[in-house]
């Protein structure tokens, strides 16, 4: 369970806004890659006493909110790309999400 310093889970609205902002960043990075041919990666690091304070919280967050059909649909909507582009974006047990390491072309 995601906890903040208070020991209480963050409000659903905070998690939803955080997730949508993160998906917007993913979409922007994907658009930039399409227009420039260059890939930039977003790296998130857990920070104690913050929303994603531990590795376990970060993995749980990605598995629940980013590696989901809802998130894939949102990124498809933001980028104008077909949903099939995101199928398996989190495959392999990694918490990479759309625009992450999964599907790298080497």
NUBA-536361 format. One line per field, with one value per atom (N, C-alpha, C, CB): residue number from 0; residue in three letters; atom name; x, y, z. Coordinates in steps of 0.1 Angstrom, whole numbers, plus 5000, padded with zeros to 4 digits. Glycine has a CB too. Example, Ala and Ser with C-alpha at 12.3 -4.5 7.8 and 13.67 -1.06 7.14 Angstrom:
// residues 2
nr: [0|0|0|0|1|1|1|1];
rest: [ALA|ALA|ALA|ALA|SER|SER|SER|SER];
atom: [N|CA|C|CB|N|CA|C|CB];
x: [5132|5123|5132|5113|5128|5137|5129|5141];
y: [4943|4955|4967|4955|4978|4989|5000|4994];
z: [5078|5078|5078|5090|5071|5071|5079|5057];
// end
This chain:
// residues 106
nr: [0|0|0|0|1|1|1|1|2|2|2|2|3|3|3|3|4|4|4|4|5|5|5|5|6|6|6|6|7|7|7|7|8|8|8|8|9|9|9|9|10|10|10|10|11|11|11|11|12|12|12|12|13|13|13|13|14|14|14|14|15|15|15|15|16|16|16|16|17|17|17|17|18|18|18|18|19|19|19|19|20|20|20|20|21|21|21|21|22|22|22|22|23|23|23|23|24|24|24|24|25|25|25|25|26|26|26|26|27|27|27|27|28|28|28|28|29|29|29|29|30|30|30|30|31|31|31|31|32|32|32|32|33|33|33|33|34|34|34|34|35|35|35|35|36|36|36|36|37|37|37|37|38|38|38|38|39|39|39|39|40|40|40|40|41|41|41|41|42|42|42|42|43|43|43|43|44|44|44|44|45|45|45|45|46|46|46|46|47|47|47|47|48|48|48|48|49|49|49|49|50|50|50|50|51|51|51|51|52|52|52|52|53|53|53|53|54|54|54|54|55|55|55|55|56|56|56|56|57|57|57|57|58|58|58|58|59|59|59|59|60|60|60|60|61|61|61|61|62|62|62|62|63|63|63|63|64|64|64|64|65|65|65|65|66|66|66|66|67|67|67|67|68|68|68|68|69|69|69|69|70|70|70|70|71|71|71|71|72|72|72|72|73|73|73|73|74|74|74|74|75|75|75|75|76|76|76|76|77|77|77|77|78|78|78|78|79|79|79|79|80|80|80|80|81|81|81|81|82|82|82|82|83|83|83|83|84|84|84|84|85|85|85|85|86|86|86|86|87|87|87|87|88|88|88|88|89|89|89|89|90|90|90|90|91|91|91|91|92|92|92|92|93|93|93|93|94|94|94|94|95|95|95|95|96|96|96|96|97|97|97|97|98|98|98|98|99|99|99|99|100|100|100|100|101|101|101|101|102|102|102|102|103|103|103|103|104|104|104|104|105|105|105|105];
rest: [UNK|UNK|UNK|UNK|UNK|UNK|UNK|UNK|UNK|UNK|UNK|UNK|UNK|UNK|UNK|UNK|UNK|UNK|UNK|UNK|UNK|UNK|UNK|UNK|UNK|UNK|UNK|UNK|UNK|UNK|UNK|UNK|UNK|UNK|UNK|UNK|UNK|UNK|UNK|UNK|UNK|UNK|UNK|UNK|UNK|UNK|UNK|UNK|UNK|UNK|UNK|UNK|UNK|UNK|UNK|UNK|UNK|UNK|UNK|UNK|UNK|UNK|UNK|UNK|UNK|UNK|UNK|UNK|UNK|UNK|UNK|UNK|UNK|UNK|UNK|UNK|UNK|UNK|UNK|UNK|UNK|UNK|UNK|UNK|UNK|UNK|UNK|UNK|UNK|UNK|UNK|UNK|UNK|UNK|UNK|UNK|UNK|UNK|UNK|UNK|UNK|UNK|UNK|UNK|UNK|UNK|UNK|UNK|UNK|UNK|UNK|UNK|UNK|UNK|UNK|UNK|UNK|UNK|UNK|UNK|UNK|UNK|UNK|UNK|UNK|UNK|UNK|UNK|UNK|UNK|UNK|UNK|UNK|UNK|UNK|UNK|UNK|UNK|UNK|UNK|UNK|UNK|UNK|UNK|UNK|UNK|UNK|UNK|UNK|UNK|UNK|UNK|UNK|UNK|UNK|UNK|UNK|UNK|UNK|UNK|UNK|UNK|UNK|UNK|UNK|UNK|UNK|UNK|UNK|UNK|UNK|UNK|UNK|UNK|UNK|UNK|UNK|UNK|UNK|UNK|UNK|UNK|UNK|UNK|UNK|UNK|UNK|UNK|UNK|UNK|UNK|UNK|UNK|UNK|UNK|UNK|UNK|UNK|UNK|UNK|UNK|UNK|UNK|UNK|UNK|UNK|UNK|UNK|UNK|UNK|UNK|UNK|UNK|UNK|UNK|UNK|UNK|UNK|UNK|UNK|UNK|UNK|UNK|UNK|UNK|UNK|UNK|UNK|UNK|UNK|UNK|UNK|UNK|UNK|UNK|UNK|UNK|UNK|UNK|UNK|UNK|UNK|UNK|UNK|UNK|UNK|UNK|UNK|UNK|UNK|UNK|UNK|UNK|UNK|UNK|UNK|UNK|UNK|UNK|UNK|UNK|UNK|UNK|UNK|UNK|UNK|UNK|UNK|UNK|UNK|UNK|UNK|UNK|UNK|UNK|UNK|UNK|UNK|UNK|UNK|UNK|UNK|UNK|UNK|UNK|UNK|UNK|UNK|UNK|UNK|UNK|UNK|UNK|UNK|UNK|UNK|UNK|UNK|UNK|UNK|UNK|UNK|UNK|UNK|UNK|UNK|UNK|UNK|UNK|UNK|UNK|UNK|UNK|UNK|UNK|UNK|UNK|UNK|UNK|UNK|UNK|UNK|UNK|UNK|UNK|UNK|UNK|UNK|UNK|UNK|UNK|UNK|UNK|UNK|UNK|UNK|UNK|UNK|UNK|UNK|UNK|UNK|UNK|UNK|UNK|UNK|UNK|UNK|UNK|UNK|UNK|UNK|UNK|UNK|UNK|UNK|UNK|UNK|UNK|UNK|UNK|UNK|UNK|UNK|UNK|UNK|UNK|UNK|UNK|UNK|UNK|UNK|UNK|UNK|UNK|UNK|UNK|UNK|UNK|UNK|UNK|UNK|UNK|UNK|UNK|UNK|UNK|UNK|UNK|UNK|UNK|UNK|UNK|UNK|UNK|UNK|UNK|UNK|UNK|UNK|UNK|UNK|UNK|UNK|UNK|UNK|UNK|UNK|UNK|UNK|UNK|UNK|UNK|UNK|UNK|UNK|UNK|UNK|UNK|UNK|UNK|UNK|UNK|UNK];
atom: [N|CA|C|CB|N|CA|C|CB|N|CA|C|CB|N|CA|C|CB|N|CA|C|CB|N|CA|C|CB|N|CA|C|CB|N|CA|C|CB|N|CA|C|CB|N|CA|C|CB|N|CA|C|CB|N|CA|C|CB|N|CA|C|CB|N|CA|C|CB|N|CA|C|CB|N|CA|C|CB|N|CA|C|CB|N|CA|C|CB|N|CA|C|CB|N|CA|C|CB|N|CA|C|CB|N|CA|C|CB|N|CA|C|CB|N|CA|C|CB|N|CA|C|CB|N|CA|C|CB|N|CA|C|CB|N|CA|C|CB|N|CA|C|CB|N|CA|C|CB|N|CA|C|CB|N|CA|C|CB|N|CA|C|CB|N|CA|C|CB|N|CA|C|CB|N|CA|C|CB|N|CA|C|CB|N|CA|C|CB|N|CA|C|CB|N|CA|C|CB|N|CA|C|CB|N|CA|C|CB|N|CA|C|CB|N|CA|C|CB|N|CA|C|CB|N|CA|C|CB|N|CA|C|CB|N|CA|C|CB|N|CA|C|CB|N|CA|C|CB|N|CA|C|CB|N|CA|C|CB|N|CA|C|CB|N|CA|C|CB|N|CA|C|CB|N|CA|C|CB|N|CA|C|CB|N|CA|C|CB|N|CA|C|CB|N|CA|C|CB|N|CA|C|CB|N|CA|C|CB|N|CA|C|CB|N|CA|C|CB|N|CA|C|CB|N|CA|C|CB|N|CA|C|CB|N|CA|C|CB|N|CA|C|CB|N|CA|C|CB|N|CA|C|CB|N|CA|C|CB|N|CA|C|CB|N|CA|C|CB|N|CA|C|CB|N|CA|C|CB|N|CA|C|CB|N|CA|C|CB|N|CA|C|CB|N|CA|C|CB|N|CA|C|CB|N|CA|C|CB|N|CA|C|CB|N|CA|C|CB|N|CA|C|CB|N|CA|C|CB|N|CA|C|CB|N|CA|C|CB|N|CA|C|CB|N|CA|C|CB|N|CA|C|CB|N|CA|C|CB|N|CA|C|CB|N|CA|C|CB|N|CA|C|CB|N|CA|C|CB|N|CA|C|CB|N|CA|C|CB|N|CA|C|CB|N|CA|C|CB|N|CA|C|CB|N|CA|C|CB|N|CA|C|CB|N|CA|C|CB|N|CA|C|CB|N|CA|C|CB];
x: [5008|5000|5009|4990|5006|5013|5010|5010|5020|5019|5027|5022|5022|5030|5036|5022|5043|5049|5039|5055|5027|5017|5013|5005|5017|5013|5000|5013|4994|4981|4982|4972|4974|4975|4971|4966|4977|4974|4959|4983|4953|4939|4939|4934|4928|4926|4928|4912|4923|4924|4939|4917|4947|4962|4968|4969|4965|4971|4966|4966|4953|4948|4955|4933|4957|4964|4979|4962|4985|4999|5001|5004|4992|4992|4990|4982|4980|4977|4989|4964|4995|5007|5018|5011|5020|5031|5028|5032|5016|5012|5014|4998|5011|5013|5028|5008|5037|5051|5055|5059|5050|5053|5049|5045|5036|5031|5040|5017|5044|5053|5066|5055|5072|5085|5083|5090|5072|5069|5068|5057|5061|5059|5073|5050|5081|5094|5103|5102|5102|5109|5105|5108|5092|5087|5091|5071|5092|5096|5111|5090|5119|5133|5141|5138|5135|5142|5151|5150|5151|5159|5150|5167|5155|5147|5153|5147|5145|5148|5141|5145|5147|5141|5138|5149|5127|5123|5126|5108|5134|5138|5132|5153|5124|5119|5126|5103|5129|5137|5128|5151|5126|5119|5126|5117|5119|5125|5118|5124|5125|5119|5110|5129|5098|5088|5081|5095|5082|5075|5064|5085|5057|5046|5051|5040|5062|5068|5081|5071|5080|5091|5100|5085|5095|5104|5103|5099|5112|5112|5098|5124|5094|5082|5070|5080|5069|5058|5058|5059|5070|5071|5067|5086|5071|5067|5052|5074|5047|5032|5025|5028|5029|5023|5023|5030|5034|5035|5026|5050|5027|5019|5004|5022|5000|4986|4981|4983|4989|4984|4990|4986|5002|5008|5008|5023|5010|5009|4995|5019|4986|4972|4965|4964|4954|4947|4942|4935|4938|4933|4945|4928|4957|4968|4972|4980|4972|4975|4965|4975|4952|4942|4945|4928|4949|4951|4963|4954|4974|4986|4982|4998|4974|4970|4962|4962|4953|4945|4954|4935|4964|4973|4982|4981|4986|4996|4989|5006|4976|4970|4975|4972|4982|4987|4976|5000|4976|4967|4971|4967|4960|4962|4972|4949|4972|4981|4996|4979|4999|5013|5018|5014|5008|5012|5009|5004|5004|5002|5015|4996|5016|5028|5038|5033|5035|5045|5052|5039|5045|5051|5054|5041|5054|5057|5071|5056|5072|5085|5087|5096|5076|5076|5083|5083|5087|5094|5083|5104|5086|5077|5082|5076|5081|5086|5076|5094|5064|5053|5055|5052|5045|5046|5058|5033|5066|5077|5090|5074|5089|5100|5108|5095|5116|5125|5118|5133|5106|5100|5098|5086|5102|5100|5111|5087|5122|5134|5138|5145|5143|5148|5163|5144|5169|5183|5193|5186];
y: [4988|5000|5012|5000|5022|5034|5043|5042|5046|5054|5067|5046|5077|5089|5090|5102|5101|5103|5100|5117|5104|5103|5088|5110|5079|5065|5062|5061|5073|5071|5070|5083|5063|5062|5076|5051|5080|5093|5092|5096|5104|5104|5099|5119|5093|5088|5098|5082|5110|5121|5125|5134|5124|5127|5116|5127|5104|5093|5094|5079|5097|5099|5110|5101|5121|5133|5130|5146|5124|5120|5111|5113|5101|5091|5098|5080|5106|5113|5122|5122|5129|5137|5128|5145|5117|5108|5103|5096|5099|5094|5105|5089|5118|5129|5130|5142|5128|5129|5118|5128|5105|5094|5098|5081|5103|5106|5117|5111|5127|5137|5131|5149|5123|5116|5108|5108|5101|5093|5102|5084|5113|5122|5128|5134|5131|5136|5126|5141|5113|5103|5101|5089|5102|5101|5112|5100|5124|5136|5137|5148|5133|5135|5122|5140|5110|5098|5095|5098|5103|5101|5097|5114|5088|5083|5089|5068|5095|5099|5090|5115|5087|5079|5087|5066|5084|5091|5080|5095|5085|5076|5082|5075|5074|5078|5070|5075|5077|5071|5073|5078|5062|5063|5072|5049|5080|5089|5088|5104|5084|5082|5094|5080|5090|5100|5107|5110|5102|5109|5099|5113|5103|5094|5081|5101|5080|5067|5066|5065|5061|5062|5050|5064|5039|5027|5020|5017|5011|5003|4995|4993|4989|4981|4990|4975|5002|5011|5015|5024|5017|5021|5010|5025|4998|4987|4985|4974|4985|4984|4995|4985|5007|5018|5015|5031|5012|5009|4998|5007|4987|4975|4978|4964|4986|4989|5001|4993|5011|5023|5026|5035|5022|5025|5013|5029|5001|4989|4984|4978|4992|4988|4992|4995|4985|4988|5003|4979|5008|5022|5031|5025|5029|5037|5036|5033|5024|5023|5030|5008|5030|5037|5052|5034|5057|5071|5076|5074|5068|5072|5071|5062|5061|5060|5073|5048|5077|5089|5101|5091|5103|5114|5115|5114|5103|5103|5101|5092|5097|5094|5081|5105|5073|5060|5049|5057|5039|5028|5021|5018|5016|5009|4997|5004|4991|4980|4983|4974|4996|5001|4998|5016|4997|4996|4982|5006|4973|4960|4954|4951|4949|4943|4953|4934|4966|4976|4973|4989|4966|4962|4947|4966|4940|4926|4923|4920|4911|4907|4910|4913|4914|4916|4929|4905|4937|4950|4961|4954|4971|4982|4993|4986|4992|5002|5011|4995|5006|5015|5019|5027|5026|5031|5040|5038|5038|5047|5043|5061|5032|5027|5017|5021|5009|5000|4989|4993|4985|4974|4978|4970|4970|4973|4981|4980|4983|4991|4984|4991|4992|4987|4985|4996|4986|4983|4993|4972];
z: [5000|5000|5000|5012|4992|4991|5003|4978|5010|5022|5021|5035|5027|5028|5042|5025|5045|5058|5070|5059|5068|5079|5081|5075|5073|5074|5068|5089|5062|5055|5040|5059|5034|5019|5013|5013|5002|4996|4991|4984|4989|4984|4970|4985|4967|4953|4942|4952|4945|4935|4933|4940|4944|4942|4933|4956|4936|4928|4913|4934|4911|4897|4890|4898|4897|4891|4888|4900|4898|4896|4884|4909|4883|4872|4859|4874|4858|4845|4841|4846|4851|4847|4842|4860|4849|4844|4830|4854|4827|4814|4804|4814|4808|4798|4795|4804|4805|4802|4793|4816|4796|4787|4772|4791|4771|4757|4751|4758|4758|4753|4748|4763|4756|4753|4740|4764|4739|4727|4715|4729|4716|4705|4701|4709|4710|4707|4700|4720|4704|4698|4683|4705|4681|4667|4659|4667|4664|4656|4654|4662|4664|4663|4660|4676|4663|4661|4673|4648|4683|4695|4707|4698|4715|4726|4739|4727|4747|4760|4770|4763|4781|4791|4804|4794|4810|4822|4833|4823|4843|4854|4867|4855|4874|4887|4898|4887|4908|4919|4932|4921|4939|4952|4961|4958|4969|4978|4992|4973|5002|5015|5019|5026|5025|5030|5019|5039|5007|4995|4990|4984|4980|4975|4971|4963|4964|4961|4969|4945|4981|4991|4991|5004|4986|4986|4972|4997|4970|4957|4956|4956|4967|4968|4964|4981|4970|4967|4952|4975|4947|4933|4923|4929|4926|4918|4919|4922|4931|4933|4925|4948|4926|4919|4904|4922|4898|4884|4880|4879|4887|4884|4884|4893|4894|4895|4886|4910|4885|4878|4864|4887|4862|4849|4839|4851|4844|4836|4836|4841|4831|4831|4818|4843|4814|4802|4802|4801|4814|4815|4811|4829|4816|4813|4798|4822|4793|4779|4770|4775|4774|4766|4767|4771|4778|4780|4772|4795|4772|4764|4749|4767|4745|4731|4727|4728|4736|4734|4733|4745|4742|4742|4730|4754|4725|4714|4700|4716|4700|4687|4681|4678|4689|4684|4687|4690|4679|4682|4695|4670|4702|4714|4713|4720|4701|4699|4701|4685|4700|4702|4717|4699|4726|4740|4745|4748|4737|4742|4746|4730|4759|4764|4768|4754|4769|4773|4786|4773|4795|4808|4809|4819|4798|4798|4803|4783|4808|4814|4828|4806|4835|4849|4853|4856|4844|4847|4848|4837|4856|4858|4849|4873|4836|4827|4822|4816|4820|4815|4800|4824|4795|4782|4780|4777|4770|4768|4776|4772|4784|4792|4784|4805|4791|4785|4777|4796|4781|4774|4759|4780|4750|4736|4731|4734|4738|4733|4720|4743|4711|4698|4698|4687|4709|4710|4706|4702];
// end
